[in-house]
Each structure stands twice: as C-alpha cells, then as structure tokens.
Amino acid sequence: MGVGRKLFEKAAGVAEGYGAKRLYISAHSSKESQAAYKALGCVHAEEIIPWIANEEPFDVQLEYVL
C-alpha cells in the first residue's frame, strides 16, 4: 500500500519546510529495515552521533538529504 513511503515523504516535506537540509535515521540493523530506507534514498550518515552509537551499537545511522 505504500503507507511507509507516504509517511516518510510527508516527514521529509515538513522538515524541508522548516529549513532542514537532511533527515537523520537510526535504523534497525536488520537487512530489511536498511533496504527499505535505502530504497527511499537514504545513505550512511556523514556525521555519526557518538552517544546514539553507544546506546544502540547495532543500529545503523543513515541520513536523507532533502
């Protein structure tokens, strides 16, 4: 049904409306989760947030450039 894609696109549009340059995503380590975000255009984050990496060592930090 594409609900996830629609929600993501809505969030990206709202963030862009507030002047954001990118969205940050702390994605679950499962291949399926990462594949879904990558299909939306997300890439590995240029800047890693250390405290999140420490709290969730198996998550993957991604970003979506607006």
C-alpha positions in Angstrom: 0.0 0.0 0.0 3.0 2.3 0.3 2.0 3.8 3.7 5.5 3.9 5.0 6.7 5.7 1.8 3.9 8.2 2.1 4.7 8.9 5.8 8.4 9.3 5.0 7.7 11.7 2.1 5.4 13.7 4.3 8.0 13.9 7.1 10.7 15.0 4.6 8.4 17.7 3.2 7.6 19.1 6.6 11.3 19.0 7.6 12.2 20.8 4.4 9.5 23.4 5.1 11.2 24.2 8.4 14.5 24.6 6.6 16.1 21.3 7.4 18.8 20.1 5.0 18.6 16.4 5.8 16.8 13.8 8.0 18.7 11.6 10.4 17.6 8.0 10.8 18.8 5.5 13.4 17.8 2.3 11.6 17.5 -1.2 13.0 20.3 -3.5 12.0 18.0 -5.9 10.0 18.8 -6.1 6.3 15.1 -5.5 5.6 15.0 -2.2 7.5 18.1 -0.9 5.9 16.9 -2.0 2.4 13.7 -0.1 3.0 15.4 3.1 3.9 18.0 2.8 1.1 15.1 2.3 -1.3 13.8 5.7 -0.1 17.1 7.3 -0.9 18.8 7.2 2.5 22.6 6.8 2.7 25.0 6.2 5.5 25.2 9.3 7.7 28.2 11.6 7.1 28.2 12.5 10.8 27.9 9.8 13.4 26.3 10.7 16.7 28.5 9.0 19.3 26.0 8.7 22.1 23.5 7.0 19.9 26.2 4.6 18.6 27.0 3.8 22.2 23.4 3.3 23.2 22.4 1.3 20.1 25.6 -0.3 18.8 23.7 -2.5 16.3 21.7 0.3 14.7 22.9 1.9 11.5 23.0 5.7 11.3 21.5 6.9 8.0 20.5 10.3 6.5 18.2 11.5 3.8 19.3 14.7 2.0 16.4 17.0 1.3 
